[in-house]
Amino acid sequence: MTVTVRSATPADAALIHQFILDLADYEKLLDTVRATEADTAAALFGPEARVFADIAELDGQPVGFALWFYNYSTFVGRHGIYLEDLFVRPSARGAGAGKALLSALAKRCVDEDLGRLEWSVLDWNAPSIAFYDSLGAASMDEWIIRRLTGENIRKLAGLF
C-alpha cells in the first residue's frame, strides 16, 4: 500500500466537506457543523482563500485530509502553520496517511523557514494523543484555548 499526499484542488471541495462531516461525527460534534460544501469551496478556493488543504491517498484513493492556515508567532518572529483539521477514514488508519499528512506539513515548515506547526486535540481522544506523542509533539498544558462566537463577537464589537 502506497500513501501519497497532494494539494487539494477545487474538484476536491465535496470530498473535503465530507471529510469535515466525518471528522465532526467522530468527535461527537456533528450537530455543531454549520459549514456547507459551498462555504468549504469558497474558503479553500475562492478569490480570497486563506486556508489550504492536503489530501492523503492510499493506492490512489482519498482517505484523509489536513486543513491548515498560516499563523504568526511574535515570540519566534516567524510565521507557522496551524493545523485546523486532520482526519483519516477509520478503514485507512494505521496505513501511514496521518503521518504522511503531518510529514508534508513539517516539510513545508522546513522549506519555508516557518517557526511552528501547531494544532489542538480533544482531551478524550487518547488514540490521537498517543499518535501525536509518538511523533514528538509537545502538549501545551499551560495554555487554555479561549473562543468567542456568534452573539458574543457581536457584543464585543459593540453591535449589541
C-alpha positions in Angstrom: 0.0 0.0 0.0 1.3 3.4 -1.0 0.3 6.7 0.7 0.8 9.9 -1.2 -0.1 13.5 -0.2 -1.2 16.1 -2.7 -2.5 19.7 -2.5 -6.3 19.9 -2.8 -7.9 21.3 -5.9 -11.3 22.8 -6.5 -12.6 19.4 -7.6 -11.9 18.2 -4.1 -14.4 20.6 -2.4 -17.2 18.0 -1.9 -14.7 15.4 -0.7 -13.2 17.8 1.8 -16.6 18.8 3.1 -17.5 15.2 3.6 -14.2 14.6 5.5 -15.2 17.6 7.7 -18.6 16.0 8.4 -16.9 12.6 9.1 -14.4 14.3 11.5 -17.3 16.1 13.3 -19.1 12.8 13.6 -16.0 11.1 15.0 -15.6 14.0 17.5 -19.3 13.8 18.5 -19.7 17.4 17.2 -21.8 16.8 14.0 -24.6 18.9 15.4 -22.3 21.9 15.6 -21.3 21.9 11.9 -22.8 24.9 10.0 -20.4 25.0 7.1 -21.9 24.0 3.7 -20.0 22.5 0.8 -20.2 26.0 -0.8 -18.6 27.5 2.3 -15.8 25.0 2.2 -15.2 25.6 -1.5 -15.2 29.4 -1.1 -12.8 29.2 1.9 -10.3 27.0 0.1 -10.6 28.0 -3.5 -12.4 31.4 -3.6 -10.7 34.6 -4.6 -9.8 35.4 -1.0 -8.9 31.9 0.1 -7.0 32.0 3.4 -7.0 28.2 4.2 -5.4 25.3 2.5 -5.9 21.6 2.3 -3.9 18.5 1.5 -5.4 15.1 0.6 -3.9 11.8 1.6 -4.4 9.0 -0.9 -3.9 5.3 -0.3 -3.2 3.5 -3.5 -4.8 6.4 -5.4 -8.0 6.6 -3.3 -8.6 9.6 -1.0 -8.5 8.5 2.7 -7.8 11.7 4.6 -7.1 15.4 4.7 -5.4 18.1 6.5 -6.9 21.6 6.6 -4.4 24.4 7.7 -3.5 28.0 7.5 -0.6 30.3 8.3 -0.3 31.9 11.7 2.4 34.1 13.2 4.4 34.0 16.4 5.6 37.3 17.7 7.9 35.5 20.1 9.5 33.3 17.4 9.4 36.2 14.9 8.2 33.9 12.1 5.1 32.5 10.5 4.0 29.0 11.3 1.2 26.6 10.3 -1.9 25.9 12.4 -3.5 22.6 11.5 -7.2 23.1 12.0 -8.3 19.6 11.0 -6.7 16.3 10.4 -8.8 13.3 9.6 -8.2 9.8 8.2 -11.0 7.4 7.5 -11.2 4.7 10.1 -10.7 2.0 7.5 -7.3 3.5 6.5 -5.9 4.2 9.9 -2.6 2.5 10.6 -1.6 2.7 7.0 0.5 5.9 7.5 -1.8 8.5 6.0 -2.0 10.7 9.1 1.8 10.6 9.5 2.2 11.4 5.8 -0.1 14.4 6.1 1.8 15.7 9.1 5.1 15.0 7.4 4.1 17.0 4.4 3.2 20.0 6.7 6.5 19.6 8.5 8.4 19.6 5.2 6.5 22.8 4.3 7.6 24.3 7.6 11.3 23.4 6.9 11.1 24.6 3.2 9.5 27.9 4.1 11.6 28.5 7.3 8.4 28.5 9.4 8.7 28.6 13.2 6.0 26.2 14.3 3.5 23.5 13.4 0.6 23.6 15.9 -2.8 22.0 16.4 -5.3 21.1 19.1 -6.7 17.7 20.1 -9.7 16.9 22.2 -8.6 15.7 25.7 -10.6 12.5 25.4 -9.0 11.4 22.1 -6.4 9.1 23.5 -5.5 7.3 20.2 -4.7 10.7 18.6 -2.8 12.0 21.6 -0.7 8.8 21.6 -0.1 9.2 17.9 1.0 12.8 18.3 3.2 11.9 21.3 4.9 9.2 19.1 5.9 12.0 16.7 7.4 14.1 19.4 4.6 16.7 19.6 4.7 18.6 22.9 1.5 19.1 25.0 0.9 22.8 25.8 -0.9 22.1 29.0 -0.3 25.5 30.5 -2.3 27.2 27.6 -6.1 27.3 27.7 -7.9 28.0 24.5 -10.5 30.8 24.6 -13.1 31.4 22.0 -15.8 34.0 21.1 -18.6 33.1 18.8 -21.9 34.5 17.4 -23.6 36.9 19.7 -20.5 37.3 22.0 -18.5 38.5 19.0 -21.2 41.0 18.1 -21.4 42.2 21.7 -17.6 42.8 21.9 -17.8 44.6 18.5 -20.3 47.0 20.1 -23.2 45.8 17.9 -25.5 45.0 20.8 
